[in-house]
Structure formats: structure tokens, C-alpha cells
Amino acid sequence: MRQASAELSPTNEPIPASQMIGRERDVDELTSRLENGLHLWLAGPRRTGKTSVCDAVLTRCEAQGHYIAKVDLFRVGDAAELAESLAVQVIRNRSAAHRLVRATRKAGRAALSAAQATAVLKLGQELGEGVEIALSPGLAAEEPQKALDAALRLPEAVAKADRKRLVLFFDEFQEVAADRKPYGDPDAVTKRMRAIFQRTSSVSYLFAGSVEHVMRDLFGPSDRAFSGFGEFYELGAIDADAWRKGLVERYAVDGCLIADPALGRLIELGAGHPRATMLVAQQAHLLSVQLETTTISADLVELAFQRAIAGDRPTMEQTVESIRRLHRQALAVARGLATGHPPQSRLHPGVRDRVLKRLQHAGVVEHVARGDWRIINPLLRTYLAELDPLRP
């Protein structure tokens, strides 16, 4: 049986540490800083490897004896759910307490043995109100903000009680500032968070967000609660040598060989973008399975790239419509960047800068150097370049 293409090159979820390519230095550096009590934040477009790297860092920290906890704010809808999720994740670090929490949440307090009931009481006395949030489903909904404060204090209580360092990872942290205000007024919530976080000595905080301008606005301006809290960390680019080594090893798992010209073309088409490169690699492997060959040729890579674009077409169509809504010149500017013939010179400088900033905030383009902008996703870049400019 051949290796499944989606298992060989995952593209729809964070990649396990064992399958990451070219991120060893980032994982080492982030782990070292967090172990030494620093707080860090990362920002960048979705599917560029932030969560995969942070998950690998948590795995490394746990292997080295530290406590860990992770909350993905995309998955929690309000302050009560955030409080409960955080409390449960923190308690997981204590195996006995975690078993007790599971038993209590499943059967209720009435079903506990006398010994278990006594253990629950002692746990609450030792660690504070946050334990009750983990033990009692729905309790946080009665007073969400109070419950959230208790849950935010729990990591330090657990870490200090056990003389451990706890690394707490908030993924998609920009959600605290979302227009719908899921956790309450953003300024009030972030001020309470900062007030609690800055008084901790045993917890290292790691934040990641896929809406870069919102993350920068949360951590940058001096009037923001998180101003000066933690360091910005920028993931390094994955160089061609790392891609070559990683892709050759990945294909070898299924006994596949990829010739140098095909490998070079795959890396060129992926343009260093983690998800795009992995998607093309995945489609090339799938073609090899369908054609009953173990050789990845240059022709196979070209066809794989077109398949990758076709598979992402619905998403890219939505992106184009989003671009159209940004500004009446936004699509023209995006297409110009994609084709290498930008129309910016024909636009008023103020309009040009405004359009580019909106495209950047939307995660479509990135600023490479002075006057140099590019479409982030190489698949979208090709799609835009091939888009009919006469389409209304």
C-alpha cells in the first residue's frame, strides 16, 4: 500500500513537529526564550506555519519537563467558554487532578466518592476559584468576566504550587479585538489580562495571530494594554536547501524519487510559502499514486501546481471578491503585482498607499522592501495573473 498523500504532506491542519521542514531554528529559539521566562508574540497570514511552530515548541517544552496549555480563540465563542477551556487545559498538567476533573464533569459532584469529594475540596483550597471553572461545566456562564479572571490566574497558581514553568499559548489572539467583542470590551479585557499576566513569575506567554495589523495594534501602541509586553518574533524564511532536504526525505517515506529539475521547479512554484509548497508536493505525490509510478518528474510537478490552484479556486474566488470590496482600485493593484506590471504609477500616491495598506491588512500582500510589495500566496498570485481583466 502506498502512503496516503494527505498524510505525507498535510495541508489542512498544523503539521506535526516530526514533519516540519526548515523550522528547527525557530523551534529552538522560541523554546529557549520561553524557558527563560520571556513572553513572545507572532503575527502573519494564515497557513504560513505559525501554529505548527508553536505546537512544536509546546511539545518541546513539555518533553523538557515544563507544563503547557493552549487555547485557540477561533474555537471559543465567548468569555465563559474561554474561561472553561483555559481552566481545563491548565489542570491537564496534573494527571490526578485531571482525572478528578474528568470524573466530576462527566458524572457530577453527587456521584463522587468520599475520597474524590475530599480531593476536590483540597484542590480548590490549594489553587483557588479557577479550579471550580474546570470542575463544573456551565459555571462560568453565570458570571463570565469573574470566571475569566479566575481562569487567567490559575496557570500561575498551578505552576507555583508545583514549582514548574508553565508555557501558555493563545492562538489567533487577535480575536480578543474582534468587532463582535466575544470576550467583552477589548480594552477592558486586555487591561485585565495584562494586570494578571504582569504579576506572574512562573508562566511564559506565547501569542500568535493571523491578522497582523490587529496583532501589531494590540502589542505596539503605547496606549494599548499589551504595549511592551513580550517580544515580537518573526519566523525565518525556509530556504531552498531546507526545502530540498525535507521534500526528498518526505517522498522517500513512500519510496519516491524526485529528480533535481522537478525538485527545483516545485520549490520555485511554492515560492517558500509553507502551505502552497506542501500542497503542490501533495498533489504531485497523488498523481504518482494514480499513475502508478514512484518517480516525481517535472511534468508531474507542473500538473500538480495546476491541480493545487484548481482545488483552491473557490477560496481564491472569495478572496477576489473580498479584494474588490476593499477599494475600487484594489483588484487592479493586486493583479498588477501578480503580473509584474503594477498600475501604481498611474495612481495618486495617497490612493496607492491606501490600497496597498488595505491589501496588506487583508493578508493578501506583504511589504518586502521599500517600494516592493508581493502577493503572499503563490497560488493566488498565479490565479490573479490569469484572471480576465475585462471581467466586470
Secondary structure, DSSP 8 states (H G I E B T S, - for coil): ----HHHHS--SS---GGG--S-HHHHHHHHHHHHTT--EEEE--TTSSHHHHHHHHHHHHHHTT-EEEEEEGGG--SHHHHHHHHHHHHHTTSHHHHHHHHHHHHH-GGGS-HHHHHHHHHHHHHH-THHHHHHSTTGGGTSHHHHHHHHHHHHHHHHHHHT--EEEEEESGGGGG-TT-TTS-HHHHHHHHHHHHTT-SSEEEEEEES-HHHHHHHHSSTTSTTTTSSEE-------HHHHHHHHHHHHHTTT-EE-HHHHHHHHHHHTT-HHHHHHHHHHHHHHHHHTT-SEE-HHHHHHHHHHHHHHTHHHHHHHHHHHHHH-TTHHHHHHHHHHT---GGGS-HHHHHHHHHHHHHTTSEEEEETTEEEES-HHHHHHHHTS-TT--
